[in-house]
Amino acid sequence: MRIGCRAVYRLGVNRATRLSGVKPSATSWTDMSERQARPASSAEPVDPLRVWFRFIRLSRRVTAAVAGELRELGLSIPQFDVLSTLSEREGLTQQELAARLYVTKGNVSGLIDRLVEAGLVERRPIPGDRRSHALHLTPAGAEIAARGITAQAAYVARTLGRLDEAELRVFEDLVVKWRELARADSVI
């Protein structure tokens, strides 16, 4: 039985192990809570699933931290995603924006409606295309996007930015390699 990553995270390692039939390694997932605070010594084998869980937990922690800072600006993460994407490339259609954000066009549609109502985004007609509109930031949208980007950059500087150049280079190389492996394994 193959269990997806989200299912493993929700079920917990022990239950997922029983359901999948995958046996824990010598570094065991079962003692993960005891070892979570300390890095594995270089003499111990590294368990990819333990690294996965640490990565997921870190992702949730930093997302929550950035969400808190964006909330102070009156933005949700999805709203900020739209505004920051449009600050990089205005004139996208909703379909192009959805593809860049890895969400459905339907998800983007309601989000854009709310941002238009808030006066942060505007839809402009595309000559020769009666069905699509180009999305642009209003001056207020550009200003709040810039403030959100500044808040995000400050958080990154306080956390990831404290790694030295060599550590950051190794980390980036590993993330890029993992991304390529995930893309190659993708069924989408």
Residue pairs with C-beta under 8 A, 6 or more apart in sequence:
1 19
1 20
1 21
2 20
3 11
3 16
3 19
3 20
5 52
5 56
7 16
8 16
8 20
8 49
9 53
9 56
11 19
13 24
13 29
13 30
13 32
13 49
13 53
14 29
14 30
16 22
17 23
17 24
17 29
24 30
24 47
25 45
25 47
26 45
27 40
27 44
27 45
27 46
27 47
27 50
28 47
29 47
29 49
29 50
29 53
32 50
32 53
35 50
36 54
40 46
40 50
62 155
62 159
63 77
65 155
66 77
66 151
66 152
66 155
67 76
67 77
69 151
69 152
69 154
69 155
70 76
70 77
70 79
70 80
70 148
70 151
70 152
72 151
73 144
73 147
73 148
73 151
74 144
75 83
75 144
75 148
78 107
78 111
79 111
79 114
79 115
79 120
80 145
80 148
80 152
81 101
82 97
82 101
82 108
82 111
82 112
82 115
82 121
83 115
83 120
83 121
83 137
83 141
83 144
83 145
83 148
84 145
84 148
84 149
84 152
85 92
85 97
85 100
85 101
86 92
86 97
86 121
86 135
86 136
86 137
86 141
86 145
87 137
87 142
87 145
87 146
87 149
90 134
90 135
90 136
90 137
91 124
91 134
91 135
91 136
92 100
92 134
92 135
93 126
93 132
93 133
93 134
93 135
94 105
94 108
94 109
94 112
94 132
94 133
94 135
95 105
95 132
97 108
97 112
97 135
98 104
98 105
98 107
98 108
101 108
112 121
112 123
112 135
115 121
115 141
116 122
116 123
119 138
119 140
119 141
120 137
120 138
120 140
120 141
120 144
121 135
121 136
121 137
121 138
121 141
122 135
122 136
122 137
122 138
123 133
123 134
123 135
124 133
124 134
124 135
124 136
125 133
125 134
126 132
126 133
126 134
137 145
160 168
163 171
